Amino acid sequence: MNIKDAALQVMRIVNGGDVSTENSYVLVDFEDAVKQAASFIVKRDFWGDSNKTGETEINYTYLEIFEDVPVLYNEKRDCYYCEPPVDVINMPQDYGYYYVGQNQNLTDPFSRTQLGTIGFYTNLPDDVSSFLVTNKTIQFVNIDSAIKTVVLGLIPSVPSVIGDDDLVEIIQLVKERFLKGKGVQDKTTNQNASE
């Protein structure tokens, strides 16, 4: 489901089924809340999985692939880099940048590195490239200057779709937020309280 449809669904619930009800909230408020709830769930699940298993798995529902991203050159710093086409979710060790590489089939990623280990990669053979994330750009280390475009697998900070497995929880989180803001109790979950 896309963000707007999920937001519209929550808006109907909060307004008691009437989308045109006059209140202080508009559809964009619900869209922003749905995006925030989705980001929260992606991060929470990442941390939960990595704490339980030690593995760093992501929910592939939120992974977006961008092909033919131009490789740029900064003469002043003598480095190659690219600019991600979306803002990327803030994850530990930059795991929001899930795949960075040259191959369209996503089987040969560049190695991930950190600022303190760049020197290691510059001394490796020419066919071993790496990347590091620097303030909204991806800088390449030891990249072949003949490479003009790269493929990126990113988790955007604003997802374009909501995973089916997460939809119910996201709607519940957003609904509770807006009902609390209106000072109204959620009657949909407490219908049998008086029985």
N, C-alpha and C positions, 0 to 999 in steps of 0.2 A: 504494500500500500504506500502511496506517496504521502509526503508530509501534509499537503493541503487537505487530502481526504481524511487523514487521521485527525487533523486539527478541527475540521468541520464536524466530525463525529463527536469529539469531546465538547465542542461548542453547543451542539444539540442537546447533549446530556446535561450540561451545566444550565442551559436555558430551559430545560424541561421540554425539549422537542421543538421549540420555536426558535429558528435561527434569527428571525428579525426582531426578537425581543430587545427592547431598548435597555442597554446597560453600559457600564463603563468599559467593557471589553469588546474588542473587534477581532476578526479572524486572524490578523497578523499576530496578535497577542498569543493566541492558541498555537499558531505555527511556531513561534519562538519557543514556547514551552515544550512542544513536542520535540523540537530539535535538541533542546537541553536535556530532556529526559532520555532521548536516544543516546546522546553522548555519554551521559551518566552510566547507562546500562553497558555500553561497549567497554568503558573503562573499568567498571566494577567486575564484569565478567572476565576481562583480561587479568585483573589482579587476582580474582578468585581462582582461576585456572592455574596461573603461575605459582600461587601459594600452595595449592593442593598437589600439583604434579611436578613443579619445577619447570614445566614446559611454557613457552611463550606463544600460545595460540591466539588467534584473533577470530572474530566472527566474519566469515567471508561474505556474508550478506552485505556488509558495509564497505567492502573492498571495491574500489573503482580503478579501472585500468585506463591509462592515458598513453596513447601511442604517438610516435613522431614528435616528441617534445624536443625542441631545438637545444642543442648544446651551444653555449655561448662562451666567449673568451674575454677575460678581464686582463687587459694588457698591463695595467698598473700593478696588479698582484700576480701576474703570470700564472693564471689558473683558469681551468675550464669549469663551467658550472651550468646549471639549468634552473629555471624558475617553475616551481610546481603550479599547475593551472588552478589549483584550489587551495584554500587554507586547510592544513592537515591537523587532525586531532592531536592534542598534546598527550603523548604516551611515554612511559619510561623507556629510556634508551632509544628514543625516536622510532618506536615500532609502528607508529602511524605511517611511516615511510616503509611499507612492507616489502616492496620489490623495486629495485632500481637496477636496470641492466639494458643490454642492447637487443636481446632476442625477443621477438614477438611472442614466442611460445612460453615465456616465463620460466625457462629451465636453466638459465645461466646468469644468476644475479651477480652484480658487483659485490664485493665484500663490504660490510659495514665497518666503519672505523670511527674513532673519536679523535679529538684534536691532539691529544697527547701521543697518539700512535701513528701519526701521519708518516713520520720518518721511516718506519718499518716498511710501509707500502712503496715508498719511493725507491727503495733499494731492491725491490723484487723484479722478476722478469717482466718485460713489456706487456705480456698477455694477462697479468694480474692487476685488475683495476679495483679501486674502492671508492667509497663515497662517505661524506659526512654532511650533516645538516648544519647550516650556519644561517641563523636569522631569516628564515623564509626562502633560502636558496639551498640547493644541493650542490656541494662542491665535489669535483672529481679529483682523485689522486691517481696518478699513473695511467691516465686514460689515453688511448691512441687518438691523436689529433685528426685522424681520418673519420672518426665517428662524429657524425653531424646531428644525429637524433638518438634519443633513448626512449625506453618504455618505463613507465612508472606505475606501480601498484600502490595506491594510497588509500588511507581511510580519512575521508574529509571530515573536518570539524562539524560541518553541516551535512548530514546524510541526505541523499536524494530519495531514498526509500526507507521504509520501516520493515524490518524482518518480521515475518508472520509469528515467529516464536516470541517476539518481544512486544507485539502490538497490544495485547491485553494489559500487560504491566505498564506500558507507556501511557495508555489511556487512563488507567487507574491513578498513576502518579500525577498526571496533568489535571484530571478531574478533582482530585483531593486538593491540589494547589488552588484552583479557582473557587471551589466551594468554600474553602477556608477563608479565602480573600473576600468572599461575599458574606461571610458570617452565617453560612447555611450548612445544616447537617446533611450529609449524604444519605438520602432516604432510600436509594436503590440497594444499599447493602444492609439496611436495618429495617426491612419491611415487616418482619415478624417479631419485632421487639416487644410489642404490646400483647402478643398471644401467649 
